[in-house]
Amino acid sequence: MKFNLSKIISFLLSVFFLIIFFYLIFRSVIISDSFFSIYTVYLIIDLLLIFFWVYIFFTKNNRIRILSIIYLFAILIPVYGFEILQNYPQLKLVFKDFDIRTKKAVYNDVSKNRKVVPTVPIGHEDIDDKNFDFFPLGGISNEYTLFCNQEGQYVFYNSDRYGFRNNDNLWDKKIDAVLLGDSFAQGACVENTISENLNKVKNFNLINLGYQGSGPLKMYGALKEYGVDLRPKYIVWMYQSYSALADLRHEMENDILIGYLNKDYKQNLKKFSNKVNNFLINVLSEKVKFDTDLKFSHTIKLYKTRHLIIKLFEKENDYNYDNEFEKFKIIFDNTIELSNEIDSEIIFVFFSELDYLRLKDYINADKKILEYIDSKNIKKINIYEIMKNNSNFETFFPFEGKYHFGHFNEKGYKIVSDEIKKIIIDK
């Protein structure tokens, strides 16, 4: 019998898409519990591909079969190339002085010579799955900590007694300000963070309570757990455009975090730091592996490509964060009340990632937030406007925004530091 490679490939493709069909049935009916969803579209497309490759398999025209396979790979190669570079942007810099290792690889390498712990955002699913009765708001305390890499080299820091990015001796001093926020407040991927810049000012001490993955509810929780007792003169609240309400949506899925909506609620995390550490030590190493595997899974499933196609057919108004906005107002009203009790002044810092700076105007959710803040007569620093008014705002991001890295570079963090300094130090 004559060996026909094109026929074998078309047969394998038919079987492959048939397997995908049963997988999509499982995802839509068993997991999503709804046949009519985005998986319905995928099922239709997959069925068409099955019929197509079955036809190609049975056709007697070998030329059509060969051309079909060539066209398929002509499409797949650039699509997967795009997907790989979206999930692994560091690969674009393979020929530059840039450490292209994954965080998991760096963690494994460094662990051979010394103890190191990673920073990984903790989600409600990590708590719910293990039935824990507390929710950590920072990282592992008093440890050499692996953070991230966006400018060439991975950043490490020594965490303080509560797992935040501070010099531990700051906790023994009179504190002038606390910084609340997510990975931007934490100082993602740079050595000279906002808190580092401000703490260089003589006789001024700021405690950084920022941690990656923190939305408004975790930020408020961090203030209640760690910030209130410091009785700072200033509370600097960093609000990330769009992302904050998206994070809040996930935070509202956890009963422990929802408890913070009660003014009298606290977890008293300070009292059992060892318990928190033991939990995080077990979870974080698993999370580093999971997050790496998730990126690989996303690449295989063309997650970024599918997301991009979906976004082309969506309008801004399709994102409805009205419920989260109402919850944010409750959280921030409580923060204002708390700040009055301890005689602190709130500084609201509004900023965004590069993608939102490139938009012509604010998204609707951000307009609501800014109008609400203005109604409260809170001092506001609009980093979005400051950067937007700079014709070269890409220079505030790694490699001038040429690659898909989300955080500021040191120049960007310096702008934020300087604007905060104008209000609370240079006034």
CORHU-V265894 format. One record per run of one state. SS is the DSSP state (H for helix, E for strand, C for the rest). FROM is the first residue (numbers start at 1). LEN is the number of residues. If there is no record, write none. Layout:
[[SS,FROM,LEN] [SS,FROM,LEN]]
This chain:
[[C,1,4] [H,5,27] [C,32,6] [H,38,21] [C,59,3] [H,62,26] [C,88,1] [H,89,5] [C,94,9] [H,103,9] [C,112,5] [E,117,2] [C,119,5] [H,124,5] [C,129,15] [E,144,3] [C,147,9] [E,156,3] [C,159,9] [H,168,5] [C,173,4] [E,177,4] [C,181,2] [H,183,4] [C,187,7] [H,194,5] [C,199,7] [E,206,3] [C,209,7] [H,216,15] [C,231,3] [E,234,7] [C,241,2] [H,243,9] [C,252,3] [H,255,7] [C,262,7] [H,269,32] [C,301,2] [H,303,10] [C,313,3] [H,316,3] [C,319,3] [H,322,20] [C,342,3] [E,345,7] [C,352,2] [H,354,4] [C,358,6] [H,364,12] [C,376,3] [E,379,4] [H,383,6] [C,389,4] [H,393,4] [E,397,1] [H,398,4] [C,402,6] [E,408,1] [C,409,1] [H,410,15] [C,425,3]]
